[in-house]
Amino acid sequence: MTEAEKKGSKWPWILVPVGAISLFFVLRYCQQHVPPAGQLQPADATPVEPAPQ
């Protein structure tokens, strides 16, 4: 093999670690700041009654 055939692209070596680190911080932010689905409180939980006819 010649040197040109052995040489690969550098982009995967740059993008994969950057993407992994970014995903780590995004998921950590979501885990700390977004409440679980069971704890969500409705803003105004007043039942709406239909208008009398």
C-alpha positions as CSV (number, residue, x, y, z in Angstrom):
1,M,0.0,0.0,0.0
2,T,1.1,3.5,-0.7
3,E,1.0,6.3,1.8
4,A,-2.0,7.9,0.2
5,E,-4.0,4.7,0.6
6,K,-3.3,4.4,4.4
7,K,-4.1,8.0,5.1
8,G,-7.8,8.4,6.3
9,S,-9.9,11.4,7.0
10,K,-9.3,13.3,10.2
11,W,-12.9,14.4,10.6
12,P,-14.2,11.3,12.4
13,W,-11.4,11.7,14.9
14,I,-12.5,15.2,15.6
15,L,-16.3,14.9,15.3
16,V,-16.9,11.7,17.3
17,P,-15.3,12.9,20.6
18,V,-16.8,16.4,20.2
19,G,-20.3,14.8,19.6
20,A,-19.9,12.4,22.6
21,I,-18.9,15.2,25.0
22,S,-21.7,17.5,23.7
23,L,-24.2,14.7,24.2
24,F,-23.0,14.0,27.7
25,F,-23.5,17.6,28.7
26,V,-26.9,17.9,27.1
27,L,-28.2,14.8,28.8
28,R,-26.7,15.9,32.1
29,Y,-28.5,19.2,31.8
30,C,-31.8,17.5,30.9
31,Q,-31.4,15.2,33.9
32,Q,-30.8,18.1,36.3
33,H,-33.3,20.6,35.0
34,V,-36.3,18.8,33.4
35,P,-38.7,17.4,36.0
36,P,-39.9,13.8,35.6
37,A,-43.3,13.4,33.8
38,G,-45.0,12.4,37.1
39,Q,-44.1,15.7,38.8
40,L,-45.5,18.1,36.2
41,Q,-48.1,20.4,37.6
42,P,-50.8,21.9,35.3
43,A,-50.7,25.7,35.3
44,D,-54.3,26.3,36.1
45,A,-56.1,23.0,36.9
46,T,-59.6,24.5,37.0
47,P,-62.1,22.2,35.2
48,V,-63.9,23.9,32.3
49,E,-67.7,23.3,32.5
50,P,-69.7,23.4,29.3
51,A,-72.0,26.4,28.8
52,P,-75.7,25.7,29.8
53,Q,-78.0,25.4,26.8
